[in-house]
Amino acid sequence: MSLTSQPIAHFVRLGALLALVMTTGFANEAAAQAIDAQHWQGTTAVTRQPEQVIAGTMAEWRSLWSRVGVAPPDLFEPGRTEAVGIFLGGRASEGYAVNIVSAARRRDRVIIVFEERAPTNVLTAQSAPTTRPVSTTPNGATGFASNGAPVAGLPPIPYRPAGPPTSPWAILLLSRADLPITVEQRLFLH
């Protein structure tokens, strides 16, 4: 390396190092910071409508728990805590639940991420290949080719397990009340 190229190489390395430090600094700023939260969940809310509710006052805290049908815990502190209720609405059977994935601060807001959990037999039935009747033959048989094999290729018929209907819910009590809250649902496609 010549004398004139050394300062240039030094500045290139210094520039790369500075870029790395700046990127790391910005990444840390954008990174999520976990928020202290307590949460409760169940499967039998009084409300049958899907909704997400934020409670910042004592009256809203009580209203949130009235959707579940029970008295609220004596933990809410107006101005210091905030609550989020997630109600999935009516479901056809038992086994559905709200799973809280995270509660974190990102920049200037709190982001709650949740997912709906379905019973294993529903997930298995939705992902299994199915056959479906598509035509009626003159002798009244349906859904079979002339050789007697099932006709496949149409979308599966949704599986509806037997059981009492439910209405899954979760309530989070956050240890801060100074930031706006966003609730996001994580979806998984099969």
Secondary structure as GFF3:
##gff-version 3
##sequence-region A 1 190
A	DSSP	alpha_helix	5	30	.	.	.	ID=ss1
A	DSSP	beta_strand	33	34	.	.	.	ID=ss2
A	DSSP	beta_strand	37	42	.	.	.	ID=ss3
A	DSSP	beta_strand	51	55	.	.	.	ID=ss4
A	DSSP	alpha_helix	58	66	.	.	.	ID=ss5
A	DSSP	beta_strand	82	87	.	.	.	ID=ss6
A	DSSP	beta_strand	97	106	.	.	.	ID=ss7
A	DSSP	beta_strand	109	117	.	.	.	ID=ss8
A	DSSP	alpha_helix	120	127	.	.	.	ID=ss9
A	DSSP	beta_strand	169	174	.	.	.	ID=ss10
A	DSSP	beta_strand	181	185	.	.	.	ID=ss11
###
